[in-house]
Amino acid sequence: MIRENYTRIKEETGDDATIIAVTKYHTVEETLEAYDAGIRDFGENRPEGFREKREALPGDATVHFIGTLQSRKVKLIADDLYYLHSLDRESVAKKIEQYSDHTVKCFIQVNVSGEDSKHGLAPEDVPEFLDVLRDCGKIEVIGLMTMAPNTEDRLLIDDVFKRLSELKGKLSAENGGNIQISELSMGMSNDYDIALRHGATFVRIGSKIMGSR
Ligand SMILES: *Cc1c(COP(=O)(O)O)cnc(C)c1O
């Protein structure tokens, strides 16, 4: 089933976007099945799951950290952290500086919709945060990430992805040094088609590839 799911979604995304299979609710065995189906990018949102899947997967697989990361937990995954999709706090950046021996490709998480404002920066706060990150040699900012609001309203989701894409355009004026805003991490199982229309380059898909829990 994983193979069929992946093949179908890959046809839809073409070469435009990297498909990340989100394995957070699935076992190591199922994750290895996804690897055998040709998937090489995986997403986890907790340090424990990240470690477990990283240790089980072959070296040519990439495990992306896609969830909120507490600064005190950075050291648990720093050795194997190459892609972080949720950077929105200086405290996490400082811990990466402290514990990583390589550069980490990071997406700035933006709270476009303004709802559940717990995670992600308001769009207007991103430039100031980028200025903080310019001094962080272990951080390489590659783009922006957002979560669509949890709604059935596809027009609202469309608007959120459109606004993240427009923000990417505006922020390109900030590019330079370790800051290069060119990628968009957006779109999950129920809305990746909308995200692709707005230029997503990384889609994070759980249930539609791995099956529901
Ligand atoms: C769980 C999760 C996903 C995937 O969700 P699905 O709806 O199963 O595709 C994507 N991104 C993040 C940050 C997640 O936590």
The ligand as an SDF file (V2000), in Angstrom:
LIG
                    3D

 15 15  0  0  0  0  0  0  0  0999 V2000
    1.8630   15.0510   11.3200 C   0  0  0  0  0  0  0  0  0  0  0  0
    2.4350   16.1520   10.5330 C   0  0  0  0  0  0  0  0  0  0  0  0
    2.3290   16.1730    9.1410 C   0  0  0  0  0  0  0  0  0  0  0  0
    1.5980   15.1130    8.3260 C   0  0  0  0  0  0  0  0  0  0  0  0
    0.2350   15.0680    8.6100 O   0  0  0  0  0  0  0  0  0  0  0  0
   -0.7870   14.2240    7.6960 P   0  0  0  0  0  0  0  0  0  0  0  0
   -2.0620   14.9710    7.8220 O   0  0  0  0  0  0  0  0  0  0  0  0
   -0.8380   12.8530    8.2600 O   0  0  0  0  0  0  0  0  0  0  0  0
   -0.2730   14.2480    6.3080 O   0  0  0  0  0  0  0  0  0  0  0  0
    2.9430   17.2270    8.4680 C   0  0  0  0  0  0  0  0  0  0  0  0
    3.6030   18.1970    9.1120 N   0  0  0  0  0  0  0  0  0  0  0  0
    3.7170   18.2170   10.4530 C   0  0  0  0  0  0  0  0  0  0  0  0
    4.4720   19.3340   11.1130 C   0  0  0  0  0  0  0  0  0  0  0  0
    3.1440   17.2080   11.2010 C   0  0  0  0  0  0  0  0  0  0  0  0
    3.2660   17.2430   12.5470 O   0  0  0  0  0  0  0  0  0  0  0  0
  1  2  1  0
  2  3  1  0
  2 14  2  0
  3  4  1  0
  3 10  2  0
  4  5  1  0
  5  6  1  0
  6  7  2  0
  6  8  1  0
  6  9  1  0
 10 11  1  0
 11 12  2  0
 12 13  1  0
 12 14  1  0
 14 15  1  0
M  END
$$$$
